[in-house]
Amino acid sequence: MPLRCGIVGLPNVGKSTLFNALSGAGAESANYPFCTIDPNVGIVPVPDERLDTIAEMASSAKVVPTVIEFVDIAGLVAGASKGEGLGNQFLSHIREVDAIVHVVRCFADENVVHVSAKVDPASDIEVIETELLLKDLDSIEKRIERTKKAARGGDKKLQAEAAFYERLRDHVADGKPVRGFQVKDGEEEWLESLFLLSIKPVLYAANVGESDLPDGNPWVEAVQGIAAEEGARVVIVSAELEAQLADLEADERADFMEDLGLEGSGLERLIQEAYTLLKLETFFTVGPKEARAWT
């Protein structure tokens, strides 16, 4: 089963447009089969020139890439941690993915209403991060209460476990995601047992207008600054442009990107970065019948 990346973002940031472009790009590749599990889940091939090269060298009849599953998760609003809007659904879907692709609006368009009435990537990131942290904080508080109750008999291990949860709670209460929390030897099991949301690695997809490719704009710089502090990565992409490219044949797509002065597809970069984010490694098998990438 492929590992899963959840695509998240506030309403009207281009999240579903980006997901649909991913879906279209996968569906059009004859040797890179795309399948839709349901309207919001798709399996997307990971571009890899090495696989293409060894397949050509071996004259393989079939090329099978490794894949990542992308999930288009319902748009989040403030209050999701309390169940507002589609909050419960959003947070349960986050729990089921291995990593998060956070789409951040970095374009101006008066025809696309922003939920906060202005484009502010830092604020948008904070809204989603806050909801994840609040949900995590609730989970940790409940675990502290349960563990302290069990430790009343003087069990040293349970007391140490409760102290760990309190340290973790203080970290999260300071507005820091769990993925930046320092775990000591022997504490990994306690942390993993909580199934926290903010522990998941994040890739920021800065969604820009076509005119801001490939280098971005001041809004992108704000996202890059936040990512640098977190040790996260950023991909600059235009969801609208990628949706147009997904409707073109391969040769037309290449010509179009060349006319725009772009060296490659933003979607390909996003897919490759997501693969790297999951810390996956690839190995290959090759023969006359098939060249295959394995994770």
Protein Blocks (a to p, Z undefined) as FASTA:
>chain_A
ZZdddddddehiopmmmmmmmmmmmmmmmklccddfblkbccdddddfklmmmmmmnopa
bdcdddddddddddddehklnopajlmmmmmmmmmpmbdcddddfbdcfklccfklpacf
klmmmmmmmmmmmmmmmmmmmmmmmmmmmmmnopaklmmmmmmmmmmmmmmmnopafklp
ccdehilmmmmmnopaklpccdddddddfklpcnbpfklmmmmmmmmmnopacddddfkl
mmmmmmpcfklmmmmmmmnopabdfklmmmmmmmmmnopacdddddfkbccddZZ
